[in-house]
Every structure is written in structure tokens, then in C-alpha cells.
């Protein structure tokens, strides 16, 4: 469901003369009553951006796109700052309180993306994905690549 559709439905419920319970009983609404209150709160605080589906970026992200941009800029301008200093700066400037580990994960992930080296398939990097016997020879399959074992 698009954010504009959700906002339209939330606005209809708000502007209705009925209570929320009455509205949900009399109309077919494509989301639940508790979800309505979550949507309403997010719409009030973040606007339409708060209603966008962000599951492909991970659930319950503490760093907003603005916070990520801020962290990139602070780290680029002052690479010698400690994680605690960066965290405190983020809280003082944007009012977002995160743990040092959140800042660390973001900066570490950014380094991997900028160097072209992502985490990739962790299972494939840490252990053999599979070992199989093919044509009388052992083969090792490592992160999607097959290599002959002697």
C-alpha cells in the first residue's frame, strides 16, 4: 500500500464524526486499529516519509537517512573523532540517541561499501558451503565458486 493511500485513509478516519471503533466497524479498512494509531503518529511526526515501507533497509532502524548523512559528513571531516564523540555529536545536533556500537556498525558498513568489498555471503566466507564428490574427485564449493581438491 502506498503512503499516499494510507495517509488518505487515516485522514478520512480523523475527519469522520465517528469514533475510531465505530469507523472500523462500519467501514472496510485495509489495516488494523492498532496499525491506524501507529500510522497516525508516524504521519504526524515524519509526514509521508514515515509511512514508506522500509523493511528492505531493516526493521526498526535507529538511523534515519538524515542521521546517516550527518555521520558520513562528521566522519569525513573529522576521521580522528572517537565513536563516543560522534555519538554525542549526533545526539546534540539531531536529537538521535544511539549506542556507540550503532555508529561503529554504520561506519564499518560504509567502509565496506566504499571499498567495493561487502560482507558477501557470510556462510561462504567462514566455512565451506558444501563438499561433494563428482566424477570420483572431491570438489569444494566456496562462496559460489567450485574448486577442485587434490
N, CA, C and O of each residue as an XYZ file, in Angstrom:
600
protein
N       0.840     -1.163      0.000
C       0.000      0.000      0.000
C       0.895      1.239      0.000
O       1.853      1.318      0.768
N       0.586      2.180     -0.843
C       1.376      3.398     -0.986
C       1.124      4.368      0.186
O       0.025      4.405      0.738
N       2.134      5.139      0.554
C       1.982      6.089      1.665
C       0.827      7.075      1.455
O       0.144      7.449      2.409
N       0.616      7.491      0.212
C      -0.467      8.440     -0.064
C      -1.835      7.821      0.246
O      -2.726      8.493      0.765
N      -1.990      6.528     -0.081
C      -3.250      5.826      0.211
C      -3.476      5.728      1.716
O      -4.574      5.976      2.215
N      -2.416      5.362      2.424
C      -2.510      5.236      3.882
C      -2.882      6.577      4.494
O      -3.771      6.654      5.342
N      -2.193      7.645      4.056
C      -2.468      8.981      4.587
C      -3.904      9.393      4.310
O      -4.547     10.011      5.159
N      -4.413      9.056      3.132
C      -5.786      9.397      2.769
C      -6.785      8.701      3.699
O      -7.741      9.320      4.166
N      -6.558      7.422      3.961
C      -7.457      6.659      4.832
C      -7.392      7.187      6.265
O      -8.419      7.351      6.923
N      -6.165      7.453      6.743
C      -6.002      7.993      8.099
C      -6.745      9.321      8.208
O      -7.419      9.580      9.205
N      -6.620     10.167      7.175
C      -7.294     11.466      7.196
C      -8.818     11.309      7.207
O      -9.515     12.069      7.879
N      -9.336     10.325      6.464
C     -10.780     10.068      6.463
C     -11.261      9.682      7.863
O     -12.311     10.133      8.321
N     -10.476      8.840      8.530
C     -10.857      8.402      9.879
C     -10.818      9.582     10.841
O     -11.725      9.750     11.655
N      -9.767     10.402     10.750
C      -9.626     11.561     11.635
C     -10.773     12.550     11.432
O     -11.334     13.064     12.400
N     -11.117     12.813     10.175
C     -12.133     13.834      9.885
C     -13.565     13.310     10.017
O     -14.520     14.080      9.922
N     -13.710     12.023     10.233
C     -15.032     11.428     10.403
C     -15.651     11.878     11.726
O     -14.941     12.184     12.684
N     -16.974     11.914     11.764
C     -17.683     12.248     13.001
C     -17.767     11.048     13.942
O     -18.186     11.180     15.092
N     -17.367      9.881     13.448
C     -17.434      8.646     14.247
C     -16.175      8.481     15.084
O     -15.133      9.069     14.796
N     -16.296      7.669     16.122
C     -15.109      7.303     16.881
C     -14.308      6.314     16.031
O     -14.817      5.774     15.049
N     -13.085      6.091     16.408
C     -12.239      5.162     15.655
C     -12.877      3.776     15.633
O     -12.911      3.127     14.587
N     -13.383      3.316     16.775
C     -14.020      1.999     16.841
C     -15.230      1.916     15.915
O     -15.400      0.933     15.194
N     -16.064      2.943     15.938
C     -17.243      2.955     15.061
C     -16.834      2.928     13.590
O     -17.419      2.204     12.785
N     -15.834      3.716     13.255
C     -15.370      3.778     11.859
C     -14.913      2.393     11.394
O     -15.265      1.950     10.300
N     -14.131      1.720     12.230
C     -13.620      0.393     11.862
C     -14.748     -0.636     11.767
O     -14.656     -1.573     10.975
N     -15.805     -0.478     12.559
C     -16.928     -1.412     12.496
C     -17.762     -1.197     11.239
O     -18.270     -2.159     10.663
N     -17.908      0.054     10.809
C     -18.786      0.372      9.685
C     -18.089      0.381      8.327
O     -18.749      0.266      7.294
N     -16.779      0.515      8.319
C     -16.053      0.600      7.047
C     -15.002     -0.504      6.950
O     -14.487     -0.996      7.954
N     -14.712     -0.864      5.733
C     -13.640     -1.830      5.490
C     -12.326     -1.055      5.385
O     -12.112     -0.302      4.435
N     -11.466     -1.244      6.354
C     -10.178     -0.542      6.392
C      -9.087     -1.591      6.187
O      -9.109     -2.636      6.838
N      -8.120     -1.327      5.280
C      -7.114     -2.343      4.944
C      -6.008     -2.545      5.978
O      -5.018     -3.219      5.694
N      -6.160     -1.978      7.160
C      -5.207     -2.221      8.233
C      -5.955     -2.232      9.560
O      -7.115     -1.829      9.639
N      -5.280     -2.694     10.584
C      -5.933     -2.875     11.884
C      -6.037     -1.553     12.649
O      -5.420     -0.552     12.284
N      -6.824     -1.580     13.701
C      -6.987     -0.409     14.558
C      -5.651      0.001     15.194
O      -5.303      1.181     15.163
N      -4.884     -0.960     15.776
C      -3.578     -0.560     16.329
C      -2.647      0.030     15.260
O      -1.894      0.968     15.522
N      -2.717     -0.546     14.038
C      -1.877     -0.028     12.960
C      -2.302      1.391     12.592
O      -1.464      2.220     12.236
N      -3.597      1.668     12.676
C      -4.089      3.022     12.414
C      -3.406      4.026     13.335
O      -2.965      5.082     12.881
N      -3.315      3.706     14.629
C      -2.696      4.630     15.579
C      -1.198      4.785     15.314
O      -0.643      5.867     15.503
N      -0.540      3.698     14.875
C       0.878      3.808     14.517
C       1.041      4.704     13.295
O       1.904      5.581     13.270
N       0.200      4.475     12.273
C       0.255      5.306     11.068
C      -0.018      6.770     11.399
O       0.682      7.656     10.910
N      -1.015      7.025     12.213
C      -1.393      8.386     12.571
C      -0.230      9.103     13.262
O       0.073     10.254     12.946
N       0.411      8.420     14.199
C       1.542      9.014     14.924
C       2.724      9.272     13.988
O       3.346     10.332     14.050
N       3.029      8.314     13.129
C       4.148      8.484     12.207
C       3.884      9.597     11.208
O       4.788     10.359     10.863
N       2.651      9.688     10.749
C       2.271     10.732      9.811
C       2.430     12.109     10.460
O       2.888     13.052      9.815
N       2.058     12.219     11.718
C       2.174     13.496     12.429
C       3.639     13.900     12.629
O       3.977     15.078     12.523
N       4.493     12.938     12.914
C       5.891     13.247     13.216
C       6.751     13.339     11.955
O       7.536     14.275     11.803
N       6.601     12.361     11.045
C       7.521     12.250      9.906
C       6.892     12.570      8.559
O       7.597     12.616      7.550
N       5.594     12.789      8.519
C       4.942     13.038      7.234
C       4.858     11.759      6.408
O       4.904     10.657      6.956
N       4.737     11.907      5.089
C       4.603     10.740      4.216
C       5.822      9.820      4.278
O       5.684      8.608      4.106
N       7.010     10.372      4.519
C       8.208      9.532      4.604
C       8.104      8.502      5.722
O       8.661      7.410      5.611
N       7.401      8.837      6.791
C       7.229      7.908      7.899
C       6.348      6.730      7.550
O       6.356      5.720      8.253
N       5.583      6.842      6.470
C       4.685      5.760      6.060
C       5.303      4.867      4.992
O       4.715      3.849      4.627
N       6.459      5.225      4.495
C       7.103      4.408      3.453
C       7.596      3.099      4.053
O       8.071      3.053      5.188
N       7.473      2.044      3.269
C       7.891      0.712      3.708
C       9.412      0.646      3.691
O      10.030      0.723      2.629
N      10.006      0.506      4.851
C      11.458      0.482      4.945
C      12.017     -0.878      5.293
O      13.166     -0.981      5.721
N      11.219     -1.936      5.117
C      11.677     -3.265      5.521
C      12.893     -3.728      4.739
O      13.695     -4.507      5.254
N      13.044     -3.264      3.502
C      14.212     -3.691      2.740
C      15.497     -3.090      3.309
O      16.587     -3.553      2.975
N      15.392     -2.070      4.161
C      16.553     -1.474      4.805
C      16.755     -2.029      6.212
O      17.733     -1.679      6.873
N      15.857     -2.881      6.678
C      15.967     -3.451      8.017
C      14.869     -2.920      8.915
O      14.385     -1.802      8.736
N      14.490     -3.717      9.862
C      13.412     -3.322     10.772
C      13.916     -2.401     11.865
O      15.057     -2.518     12.311
N      13.085     -1.510     12.284
C      13.334     -0.607     13.412
C      14.710      0.044     13.337
O      15.517     -0.073     14.260
N      14.964      0.726     12.234
C      16.246      1.407     12.060
C      16.299      2.647     12.938
O      15.373      3.457     12.946
N      17.376      2.782     13.664
C      17.537      3.925     14.544
C      18.123      5.123     13.807
O      17.908      6.270     14.197
N      18.862      4.845     12.745
C      19.478      5.929     11.988
C      18.608      6.283     10.787
O      18.398      5.461      9.894
N      18.114      7.491     10.775
C      17.336      7.981      9.646
C      18.301      8.320      8.514
O      19.505      8.420      8.750
N      17.806      8.497      7.298
C      18.701      8.913      6.204
C      19.443     10.218      6.536
O      20.608     10.372      6.170
N      18.779     11.155      7.225
C      19.455     12.401      7.629
C      20.596     12.109      8.598
O      21.672     12.698      8.495
N      20.357     11.197      9.540
C      21.388     10.846     10.520
C      22.561     10.160      9.828
O      23.716     10.405     10.175
N      22.271      9.307      8.858
C      23.343      8.637      8.120
C      24.193      9.660      7.371
O      25.421      9.573      7.366
N      23.537     10.622      6.742
C      24.272     11.675      6.041
C      25.119     12.497      6.998
O      26.252     12.863      6.688
N      24.558     12.781      8.162
C      25.288     13.532      9.178
C      26.527     12.755      9.621
O      27.615     13.322      9.720
N      26.362     11.451      9.888
C      27.503     10.638     10.311
C      28.582     10.596      9.241
O      29.771     10.680      9.548
N      28.164     10.463      7.971
C      29.142     10.458      6.881
C      29.943     11.756      6.884
O      31.170     11.740      6.786
N      29.233     12.885      6.999
C      29.902     14.184      6.975
C      30.837     14.393      8.148
O      31.960     14.866      7.972
N      30.386     14.046      9.345
C      31.222     14.214     10.541
C      32.461     13.342     10.442
O      33.565     13.790     10.751
N      32.287     12.103     10.013
C      33.427     11.190      9.921
C      34.402     11.630      8.834
O      35.616     11.516      9.003
N      33.877     12.127      7.725
C      34.732     12.588      6.629
C      35.515     13.830      7.055
O      36.700     13.951      6.746
N      34.854     14.757      7.768
C      35.510     15.991      8.192
C      36.486     15.771      9.352
O      37.512     16.446      9.437
N      36.165     14.828     10.242
C      36.992     14.580     11.440
C      37.191     13.084     11.643
O      36.591     12.512     12.553
N      38.008     12.437     10.830
C      38.157     10.975     10.957
C      38.782     10.530     12.281
O      38.721      9.348     12.619
N      39.378     11.453     13.030
C      40.019     11.089     14.285
C      39.081     11.091     15.486
O      39.499     10.733     16.587
N      37.815     11.487     15.299
C      36.872     11.504     16.422
C      36.579     10.088     16.902
O      36.507      9.153     16.105
N      36.413      9.941     18.201
C      36.059      8.634     18.753
C      34.586      8.348     18.469
O      33.824      9.256     18.135
N      34.195      7.100     18.601
C      32.794      6.719     18.412
C      31.900      7.455     19.405
O      30.795      7.874     19.062
N      32.379      7.608     20.629
C      31.612      8.305     21.654
C      31.413      9.772     21.276
O      30.322     10.311     21.456
N      32.442     10.414     20.760
C      32.325     11.815     20.345
C      31.342     11.964     19.185
O      30.537     12.894     19.160
N      31.413     11.048     18.231
C      30.487     11.080     17.086
C      29.060     10.854     17.586
O      28.136     11.549     17.163
N      28.879      9.888     18.483
C      27.560      9.592     19.039
C      26.985     10.815     19.754
O      25.821     11.163     19.558
N      27.798     11.460     20.577
C      27.349     12.640     21.309
C      27.009     13.794     20.366
O      26.061     14.541     20.607
N      27.783     13.932     19.301
C      27.521     14.974     18.312
C      26.191     14.722     17.604
O      25.424     15.652     17.355
N      25.929     13.466     17.288
C      24.663     13.099     16.645
C      23.484     13.425     17.563
O      22.467     13.957     17.120
N      23.635     13.100     18.839
C      22.559     13.372     19.789
C      22.348     14.873     19.974
O      21.209     15.338     20.018
N      23.439     15.632     20.081
C      23.322     17.077     20.293
C      22.735     17.784     19.070
O      21.966     18.735     19.209
N      23.095     17.324     17.889
C      22.667     18.004     16.668
C      21.282     17.585     16.208
O      20.438     18.434     15.919
N      21.039     16.262     16.136
C      19.777     15.770     15.592
C      18.835     15.198     16.641
O      17.690     14.863     16.336
N      19.313     15.084     17.880
C      18.465     14.540     18.937
C      18.253     13.044     18.836
O      17.286     12.519     19.387
N      19.151     12.341     18.134
C      19.024     10.889     17.981
C      20.040     10.230     18.899
O      21.248     10.401     18.736
N      19.535      9.475     19.864
C      20.387      8.812     20.844
C      20.590      7.365     20.430
O      19.656      6.563     20.474
N      21.803      7.034     20.030
C      22.132      5.659     19.658
C      23.354      5.219     20.452
O      24.052      6.038     21.049
N      23.594      3.943     20.449
C      24.742      3.384     21.137
C      25.988      3.543     20.259
O      25.880      3.694     19.042
N      27.152      3.508     20.873
C      28.400      3.585     20.097
C      28.473      2.464     19.075
O      28.998      2.652     17.977
N      27.948      1.299     19.432
C      28.016      0.163     18.507
C      27.213      0.428     17.234
O      27.575     -0.059     16.163
N      26.127      1.194     17.342
C      25.338      1.556     16.159
C      26.173      2.420     15.225
O      26.185      2.207     14.013
N      26.869      3.395     15.795
C      27.749      4.257     14.996
C      28.852      3.419     14.365
O      29.169      3.582     13.187
N      29.433      2.526     15.154
C      30.511      1.670     14.660
C      30.043      0.799     13.494
O      30.729      0.705     12.476
N      28.878      0.163     13.641
C      28.351     -0.694     12.560
C      28.101      0.120     11.296
O      28.400     -0.331     10.191
N      27.552      1.324     11.465
C      27.280      2.151     10.296
C      28.582      2.515      9.584
O      28.684      2.371      8.365
N      29.574      2.984     10.339
C      30.836      3.383      9.715
C      31.563      2.190      9.109
O      32.168      2.312      8.044
N      31.514      1.056      9.762
C      32.157     -0.151      9.243
C      31.469     -0.592      7.956
O      32.132     -0.962      6.986
N      30.147     -0.553      7.950
C      29.403     -0.917      6.741
C      29.677      0.042      5.606
O      29.738     -0.367      4.446
N      29.843      1.317      5.927
C      30.133      2.332      4.923
C      31.505      2.080      4.312
O      31.673      2.222      3.101
N      32.490      1.710      5.129
C      33.835      1.421      4.612
C      33.803      0.247      3.658
O      34.444      0.274      2.607
N      33.050     -0.795      4.027
C      32.959     -1.964      3.150
C      32.305     -1.610      1.823
O      32.736     -2.094      0.776
N      31.266     -0.769      1.848
C      30.592     -0.384      0.610
C      31.484      0.488     -0.249
O      31.523      0.322     -1.468
N      32.209      1.425      0.375
C      33.015      2.351     -0.411
C      34.240      1.675     -0.997
O      34.726      2.111     -2.041
N      34.755      0.635     -0.373
C      35.921     -0.052     -0.911
C      35.528     -1.132     -1.905
O      36.391     -1.781     -2.497
N      34.224     -1.325     -2.091
C      33.773     -2.346     -3.023
C      33.763     -3.735     -2.430
O      33.466     -4.703     -3.130
N      34.080     -3.854     -1.152
C      34.107     -5.160     -0.505
C      32.969     -5.238      0.495
O      33.082     -4.731      1.611
N      31.887     -5.863      0.107
C      30.774     -6.047      1.026
C      31.005     -7.274      1.879
O      32.014     -7.962      1.722
N      30.101     -7.549      2.762
C      30.232     -8.727      3.619
C      30.026     -9.999      2.825
O      30.556    -11.057      3.164
N      29.235     -9.878      1.746
C      29.011    -11.050      0.915
C      28.253    -12.129      1.662
O      27.536    -11.857      2.625
N      28.421    -13.338      1.209
C      27.765    -14.475      1.827
C      28.600    -14.914      3.015
O      29.633    -15.560      2.838
N      28.179    -14.581      4.202
C      28.958    -14.851      5.398
C      29.238    -16.344      5.564
O      30.350    -16.739      5.915
N      28.236    -17.156      5.313
C      28.439    -18.587      5.446
C      29.541    -19.058      4.518
O      30.376    -19.879      4.897
N      29.540    -18.537      3.308
C      30.542    -18.938      2.330
C      31.928    -18.447      2.688
O      32.921    -19.077      2.324
N      32.014    -17.329      3.398
C      33.313    -16.787      3.772
C      33.890    -17.509      4.971
O      35.110    -17.624      5.095
N      33.042    -17.994      5.848
C      33.526    -18.562      7.096
C      33.780    -20.059      6.983
O      34.754    -20.570      7.534
N      32.931    -20.739      6.290
C      33.061    -22.187      6.243
C      32.779    -22.683      4.840
O      32.221    -21.964      4.012
N      33.158    -23.874      4.594
C      32.862    -24.472      3.299
C      31.367    -24.609      3.149
O      30.697    -25.128      4.042
N      30.841    -24.154      2.043
C      29.406    -24.245      1.832
C      29.004    -25.688      1.576
O      27.955    -26.141      2.035
N      29.826    -26.391      0.855
C      29.499    -27.788      0.588
C      30.724    -28.493      0.028
O      31.568    -27.881     -0.626
N      30.803    -29.755      0.288
C      31.842    -30.580     -0.315
C      31.119    -31.743     -0.971
O      30.311    -32.426     -0.341
N      31.417    -31.957     -2.228
C      30.716    -33.031     -2.923
C      31.702    -33.886     -3.700
O      32.809    -33.455     -4.022
N      31.284    -35.084     -3.987
C      32.110    -35.995     -4.775
C      31.512    -36.039     -6.172
O      30.358    -36.424     -6.365
N      32.329    -35.634     -7.146
C      31.860    -35.583     -8.516
C      32.889    -36.252     -9.407
O      34.059    -35.872     -9.404
N      32.462    -37.236    -10.160
C      33.339    -37.962    -11.078
C      34.568    -38.517    -10.368
O      35.670    -38.498    -10.916
N      34.377    -39.005     -9.159
C      35.468    -39.620     -8.429
C      36.439    -38.634     -7.800
O      37.442    -39.052     -7.222
N      36.169    -37.336     -7.896
C      37.063    -36.336     -7.324
C      36.286    -35.465     -6.346
O      35.110    -35.172     -6.562
N      36.945    -35.059     -5.282
C      36.304    -34.173     -4.311
C      36.350    -32.750     -4.822
O      37.366    -32.291     -5.344
N      35.251    -32.070     -4.666
C      35.180    -30.665     -5.081
C      34.745    -29.839     -3.875
O      33.915    -30.276     -3.078
N      35.293    -28.681     -3.755
C      34.947    -27.783     -2.671
C      34.207    -26.597     -3.277
O      34.715    -25.942     -4.187
N      33.006    -26.323     -2.770
C      32.240    -25.183     -3.252
C      32.367    -24.086     -2.204
O      31.891    -24.248     -1.081
N      32.989    -22.998     -2.547
C      33.295    -21.924     -1.617
C      32.684    -20.626     -2.139
O      33.116    -20.113     -3.172
N      31.705    -20.100     -1.453
C      31.061    -18.838     -1.815
C      30.652    -18.807     -3.270
O      30.873    -17.818     -3.969
N      30.053    -19.897     -3.720
C      29.511    -19.932     -5.074
C      30.522    -20.348     -6.124
O      30.152    -20.475     -7.292
N      31.788    -20.567     -5.768
C      32.788    -20.974     -6.739
C      33.240    -22.395     -6.428
O      33.432    -22.762     -5.268
N      33.403    -23.168     -7.457
C      33.799    -24.558     -7.281
C      35.304    -24.692     -7.501
O      35.840    -24.182     -8.485
N      35.973    -25.370     -6.593
C      37.410    -25.574     -6.707
C      37.709    -27.055     -6.514
O      37.112    -27.715     -5.663
N      38.633    -27.565     -7.306
C      38.983    -28.993     -7.217
C      39.934    -29.211     -6.043
O      40.918    -28.487     -5.890
N      39.631    -30.219     -5.212
C      40.525    -30.608     -4.121
C      41.375    -31.766     -4.587
O      40.904    -32.614     -5.346
N      42.606    -31.818     -4.153
C      43.509    -32.920     -4.551
C      43.476    -34.025     -3.553
O      44.168    -35.029     -3.720
